[in-house]
Amino acid sequence: MLLERFEAKGLAHFSYLIGDGNEAAVIDPRRDAHVYIERAHRSGMGIRYVLETHRNEDYVIGSSELADSSGATVLHSGDDDLVYGYGEAIHDGEVLSVGRLRVEALHTPGHTLGHMSYLLHDPDGEPWILFTGDTLFAGDVGRTDFYGEDRLEEVTGLLYESLFHKILPLGDELMVCPAHGPGSVCGTAIAERVWTTIGLERKHNPKLQYTDRDAFVANVGAMLEYPPYFGMMETLNLKGAPVMGSVPAVPPLAPYEFAAEATGAQVVDTRAELGFGAAHVPGALSIWESSLPKFAGWFLTYDRPILVVGETNDVCGAVRHLMRMGYDNVAGFLAGGMLPWHTAGLASESIDMITVQDLCQRLDQDEEPWILDVRSTAEVERNRVPTAHHVHLTQLPERMDDILNGQRIYVFCGSGRRATVAASLMQREGYDKLTVVLGGLAAWSSVSCPLE
């Protein structure tokens, strides 16, 4: 038998490969889907089914890719009003065979109306694992706001019914395998339990302590931030994303080629904040590589090509992150990084940086620096810098007019990384007196301006 979980880091997306005998199935595959075929073949298995729990909002599902490469049958919810451009429908109660394993489809609406969970029975016919998609996570449940505020109460009520009347009655000993881990935008507080069970969630999941339906709806249903790229994910995951075959090869561009292409492109610099602050291509957006899945969808569009600047010539990780979010418009990268750019005599920009200790010292010397705090509202509520102006990073483009230009602005976050992203966005809009505060909240030590 085979059971393996695959994690797409950054997106905090979990997919699963199950198999027995010479047959296998994949639940919620990622777009770079060759990994499932390679792993199944090492165990002498061919992939028979691709099972989708729901139409995903936060990443491009790899069902079409995997079906094209393996010949597998793609199955998605037939208990939905969506019209898919690929695959076949599966309905509540249908059972599939994968070798000696049995997989039962359970309609569990709430996160989405057509959401399916899949109950895996072991070779002896005993219930073993529930693949819950985005219905139940470790320490959390799926968000219910995708249908708008007008339907929030209704959809959250459906999630309650799915959890308390369909999933929890399956038994405490059942393993739970969700589609996301901590950091996913599909939950609000997913726990770091690597593996979990219904019993653990019944006892430790804060959302499941609201056993009364009205209390659950009142305390769990909430309108959350909706990244702009979700709209493209909805489209691609309904009609079927273009088949890529593998992570696409992105051409290296010499400095003058890069500069010419950059005129009409979006330049993304994936280096660490210190390198970006020292010197970067004019107009570049700073997003360090591992956080591309978290922030690219807020600030990059699909209608213009993307160019990448990295520490080295290895930009495969950045391209892979972007591909998983449907950004197939990566047109090239700066060969050799910033050094060839400098030696070619091309202009660059920089952003001032100071340590948080220096900022605290200025406050203690009765200076009044204008501080922009780009942390989330939840972070600010836990520890507030009393003199700071708060604009969450993801809201910055639409609130840029709230920030006066012409004064020195000290951009602050938890460490300096998100502050660098914010400063790069502001610099592109003409803000020229920017200072990123390195060290962030963890190093705050002002006596005259203590954290609240």
Steps between C-alpha positions, in 0.01 A plus 500: 500500500601861445409820687706812448438869556656769280534858620515803273682739731393861510148411399490252790318262265484128576427238237494125547594187308332176604542160340476125528603220265571668170242781532527845652299819542597861571293744705524873412826492298722800449575623149856365472354151511789284382587426865191280541573294189863450597409391853222268385723338239768430760236293680389328180173690485315694236277793591138405436312794655551867577255613770418866557345607828380835359564777251807652664546874544865532598701287255474345156398138544706251299216270396520572127878479512496166679226352284689600184817329624348189660168437331325519839130580530435835667201509736355815649181577686176437318317648798580849375350749256834556325558389142853360470694492176674174589454182700188318616254543785498299820204511739438455870526133600681373190776249571819445298747211512875559510649153528356359824424850628157659481442874471157641583396849392330708771333828409616747768391850392602812686835619376345465156153375415621197307781402735579128517694314768630150430481219755770237449433144618799271560534152339289350781219743420549711815475882482855629523558853364275791410640740240317813607620751242420846638215393730703401808861592574724437799379762745270676256220468246462634149403859432140552392503846342547419131132554419488846652372652821136451400544121508753479784251378760352242263835359385648493852190307606570245226854463633359436849277225362790341312726503805263403777258274315724336240869512597516486881262199521750295297696433822789646699752241378473609135804680357437842345702608197415860402601689186691773686736559789593812700539813290224426252258778409216244504497501882573755769694308767604158370703312763842344452386144572670305223241221521169508679182304568134575550550441873783751525297758310188439704705568814747768392354683198365835630238523224353162595432616854200693365274197506183707477415589141417865567818549703705335226353722230548814709860426598640320196348680202707805406584702192874472435743660260461383142824517298445622143655188346219281640287604202749349256522182710122463481513528121794264445366241744165495327603482137828312562844661508728474195719190512861601565679164499756621757627820659554719193853601402538876539763670281797683655523860386816711480472839676411707193251236384346497846481881509324507163248236604441667837339802337167323463546225760462438872843455661505282812815496713509185716818582691517567874413846625861616556600430141188665364544806720859548389421500128226373270365540150291820484132427557560148633263345752668330796354161598746254649476162329335289768221756540407528134195276561389732781537837329532459122125460464442837662739705288563324167260489208449247223489748212868601490817289486699436817879527524690353795813618679655243734812452708632253241400357164287239674151647478320166468353533849355841422361384165347192667328715761360731233390213274300346785306828514436511127771751411606348170623841384857481642704625204856483631749564780802725545797277417757513779289717726579862581878485451483495117239775519745720690800418281290587193466851644121488529320715754366351821290617794545448872299530821645621831497257792552539874480259790203507732738594783592819312132583453431443870795724586357779287168469680677511837680819388163671452507475124167429330565271203198420280461122534294289262412161652406251225426203728158337505222629721527192723873561551444867580229416751745272686784754508442857389762769438304799637644761264473289183255534213356163408432382143512126441739409219229341287291820523786733416437545124144621556594719796812662361325839491463484879878528537645846446793516260796730557570402862738234627300178553631218717342176383461243776382137526592194705851459358568736209404267216140610449612858557734460202210374286299804607786741433550358151131554424519858627822575314332399174229759576752780545570493874866588532558547873466144626686315773442134574527407868699178544431277799136588542289422800727236653776755558283792613653665808377860518469635854294807415282310250437152643284252319135494598 
